[in-house]
């Protein structure tokens, strides 16, 4: 405030007294970052609302809206309402670039939030860095979002490597060593996942008896099915999206395979379960948030309550809970900030977050750690394609 008064005094000769008084009466009016007014904070999101990953994008958006709308109904963040501006990118990097530029340049958002997928996030992060815009809670576990540390990127889910390593440890220790194979999307993210799998298996003296892939944005899995069935793996590790992975599992089951299939949360467990239905037995999936329907977990209970109250018709699930968690963490940071609200101030406030309990999930950031959580949970596909928690993989349906 002292800075504003000094600046106003330098303008006193040029501005009428009434205008100077008005400037001084508005907290942070001359210093707030774009996207912040006295009544609103604008948040930008690009995610898939169409295409194969539609359920992921809708879940991330709707979960966030449930929390933001409750905050707004209670008066906002220190009087400012949260406005989430969401654009559809169809899970494509090129569309993410277009949307991100529009969000920053035209919509003047304060920060970016809740993107879905590694490629769209990577494309957007480059733009965010150029414009010094914070980027919060992408639904991606990709290593390049974490190493080296990026000043503007804050992650709120376990890394892909953390999920893969936890999944492999669980398979090996609870089902025993066996013949492992991998099925992955043939792009940079899929190939990176394949290398993580190889490294994790080496720690247990294991390797891959076969690897097979599919072309991005296709369902051309038939060659992979033939290759994998020929070697009869006991466990197939999946790095890909729900539709091609579901097709692979169904075809392998139809050809007589009794392999266990194991995937990380990035596959989109609800979408996978819907497509598998009763063909999904023997499928394990790691998750980065607790079971969304366990009301003994305060975060899950709050998510169910607020979604029913504030997002009519929304489907609840893992993606929705992840979006809800991200929105709640973001609001904790925003509430801690004093006027003027700036992007630099947000970075400092986020890095000061230590051990905050959001209802069963603790969040910690620091200047040298932008990985807020590392929790990994485990689930399986049960009859009907539903997703249920599992404690020990020896109890997998088969």
N, C-alpha and C positions, 0 to 999 in steps of 0.2 A: 504494500500500500504506500509505503514511503516513496518508492520509486515512481509510482503514479503521481503522487503529489508534487514531486520535484519536476516531473515532466510537464505537469499542468502549469506550474509556475512559469516555466520557460515559454509557455504559449499564452500566458495571461494577456500580453499586449495585443495578441492577434485574435483571441477568441473571446466572445462575450462571457461574462461571469456565469450566466445560466448554463451554458454548454459545458464549461469546466466542472460545474457542480454536478451535472448529469453524468459526466464521465467518471467522476470520483464515486458516485453513488452506485455504479455497477461493478460488482466484484470481478476482477480479472478481465474486464471488458476489452482492454487493450493488449492482453497477453495470451488469451486462451488460444489453443490450437484449433485448426479447422475441425468441424464436426461437433463443436461444443458451443452451446448458447446458454442463456440463463434458464431455459426451459427444457433443453433437449441434449442428449448425447447420441450421435448417429454412429451406428456400428454396421460395417459392411461384410456381407457373406456371399461367396460364390460356391455353389454346390450342385450336384445332379438332382434335378427335379423331373427329369425324363431319362429314358434309356435304362440300361441294365442295372445301373447303380442308383436308381430312383429312390428305393426304400432307404438307402443310407442317407441320402440328402434330406429327404423328408423327415426322417427320424432326428437327425442332427438339428434341423431347423425347428421342428415342433417341440423338442425337448427344451431348447433354449427359450422359445416363445413362452412356454409354460412359466418359467421362472421370471423372465423379463416382465411379463404382463402382471404377475403378482406384485413385483416391485413397483411397477407404474401405478397399480391400483392403490398401493400404500403411500403414494406421494413421490415415488421416484428416488433417485440418488441425490440426496441433499437438495430436493426440489426439482431435479432434472429427470425427465422421462427418458427411458431407453427406447430408441427407435432402431429396430433391426431391419436393414434393407437387404433382401435376399435376391440373388439373380441365378438363373439356371445355366450351368455350364455343360450339362450332359456328361460329366466326368471326362471332359476333353481339355487338354492343356491350352489349346488355342483359344477356346471360348473363355477359359479362366483368365487369360491375358486381357482379352477385350473387356470382360466384366470388371476386373481389378482396376484397369485404367478408368473406367466409367465411375466406379465407386470412389476412387481417390480424387479424380479431376472434376467430375461433374456432380456427384452426390456429396463430395467433401466430407467423407466419413472420418471419424476420429481414429479408428483402428480397424483391422481386418480380423475376422473371427469365424471359426467353425467351418473351414473348408474341408472337403472330403477327397482323399486320395493323394498319392505321392506326386504324380505328374502335375495335376492342377495346382497343388500347393507349391511345388518347386517353381513353376512358372510365375506364380503370383509373388512369391517371396523375393525374387529378383527386383520386381517393381516396388515392393514395399521397402526394400533396402534403399533403393535409389531415392525414394521420397521420404525416408526416415519415418515410416509408419509402423507402429507395433503390429505384430501378427500373433494372435492368441488362439491356441487350442485347435490345431488342425487334426482331423481324423486320419492321421498317418503315423506309422512307426518308423518311417524311413530314416536311415542313418544320417543322410546329408542334412536333415533338419536339426540334427543334434551335434554332429562333429564336422568341423570345428564349431564351437559355440557361436551362435549368431545373436548379436545384441538385440535384434528386433523380434526373434522367434521364441515363443514360450510354449512348451509342450505339456500336455495334460493327459497323456496316456503312455503306457509302457512302450518301449521301443520294439520294433519288429524282431530285433535280435534277442531282446529279453523274452518275448513271447515264444519264439522258436526254441530257445535254449530251455525254457521251463517246460515246454511241451515235450521235447525230446527226453529230458530228464525223467519226466513222468512216465512216458512210454517205456523207457528202458528199465526203470526201477520197479514199475508196477506190472508190466506185462512181460518183461524179460527181453534180452537181446534177440534180434532176429534179422531177417532180410528186409532192408529198408530201400525204398525207391522214392523218387521225387517227381512231381508233376508241377510245372510252373508256366506262367505267362512269359512269352519270349520277348521281354523288354528289359530295360535297365533295372527296374524294381524287381522283376522276377529273377533275373540272373543274380542280383545282389542277395536275394533271399536264398537262392540255391547255394551260394558260397557260405552263407551263415549256417545252413543245414550241414554242409560238409564239415565245417569247423566244429560244430557242436557234436556231431557224431564221432569225430576223431577223439574227443575227450573220453569217450566210452569205448575206444578201440573198435569202432564201427565205421562202415562206409556204405556207399550206395551201390546196389546191384544194377540199378538202371535209372536213367533220367529221361523224361519225356516232356515236351512242351506243346503249346498251342499258340497260334498267332493272335496278337492283341485284338480285342473287339470282334472276335469270331467265336463260333462254336465248333470249330473244326478239330475235334478231339479223337476222331476214329484212329488215326495212325498211332497216337499215344496209347489208346486202349489196347491195340494189338501188341505193341511193344511191352507194355506192363504185364498184361496177362501171360505173355510168353515166359516171363521170368518168375512168375508167381510170388510176388513180394508178400511179406507178412504185415508190413506197415507202409502206407503211401502218404508222404508228406505233401501237402497242397499249398502252393503259393499262387493265388489267382482269384478271380471273381466268382460269384455264386453260380451263374448260369453254366459256364463251361465245366466247372468242377462238379456240379450236380449231374450233368450229362455223362461225364467220365465215370462217376461212381455208379450210376444206374446201368451203364453199359457193361462195366466190369462185373457188377453183381449178376447181370443177365448172362454173362459168359462164364459164370461159376466161381468168380473170385470171392474169397472170404477174408480179404485183407482188412485191417483196421485203417481208416482214413483219419488223418489229423491235420487240422488247419488252424490258423490264427484268426483273431477277431476281424482282421481287415477283409475277410471273405464275405462278411455280412451274414451272420448266423441265421437270422430270421428268414432272409431271402433264400438261403440255402435249404433250410428246413422246409419251407413252403414248396420248393421245387422237388425235393426228395420225397416228401410225404412218408409213406411206409417203406420206402427204399433206403432210408437213411440210418438204419441200425448199424452200429459199429463205427459211427463217425464222432470223433472228439474235436472240440473247438475250444481254444483258449479265449479268454475275455479280459477286458481291461477295467470293467466295472462289475459290481456285484450283481446277483440275480435281481432283475428289476421288479419282481413280484414278491420279494421277501420283505414283508412289512416290519420284520424285526430289525432291519437295517434302516435307520432313520432317513438316510438319503433316499432310499427306494420308496419308503412310505410317503415322504414329502413329494417326490416326483409323481407318484400315482395320484395323490390328492390334487395337486395343482394342475396336472394335465387334464384331469376330468373337469376341473373348475374353469380353466382358462383357454383350453384348446379343443373346441368342440369337434368330435369325430376323429381325433388323432389316435393312431395306433400306438400303444406303448410297447417298449422293448429295450434291448441293449443300446441301440443307437440313440434312442430318445433319452435314456438315462445319461449317456455320455454328453449329449448336448446340454442337458439340464445341469450336470456337474460343471461343465465349462462355463455356463452362464452364471451359476452361483459363485464360482471362483472369481470370475471377472468382476462381479458386483462387489465382492469383498474388497478387491483392490481399489475399485473406483470410490467406494465409501471411505477408504482410508486417506484419500487425497484431499488436499486443501486447495482453495482458489489461489492462483488461476489454474485451471485444468489444462495441462499440456501433455504432449506426447512424451517429452523427456521426463516429466514428472511421473507419468504412468510407468515408464521403464524402471525408475527408481523405486516406486511404490511396489511394483511386482517383485523386484529383487529383494525387498524387505520382508516378504511373506515367509513366516516360519511356523511350521507345525500347526497350521490352521485346520481344525476338524470340521469338515463340511457334512457330517452326519455318517461317520463310519469310514471316510476317506480323508487322510491327512495330506495337506498340500504344503510343500516347501520349495521356495525359490531362493536363489542368492546370485550375486554378481557373476560367479563362476559356475552356476548350475541353473539352467533353464528347463530342466526335466523335473516337473512338479510332482509326479507320481510314478511308481514302478510296479504297482499291484498287478498280479496276474491271477485269474480265476479259471475254473475249468467246467465245461459243460459237455453234454452229449445230445444227439438227435434221438428222440424217443418216438414210439409209434404215433403216427399222425403228422410227423414232421415238427413236433414241438421241441423247444430247446429247454433242457432241464439241467440243474447243477449236478456235478458228479464229484465225489471225493476221491475215489480210487478207480483207475482205469480198468482194473480187473473186474469191475462191475458193469462194464460197457454192455449194452444190449447187443446181441448177435443173432 
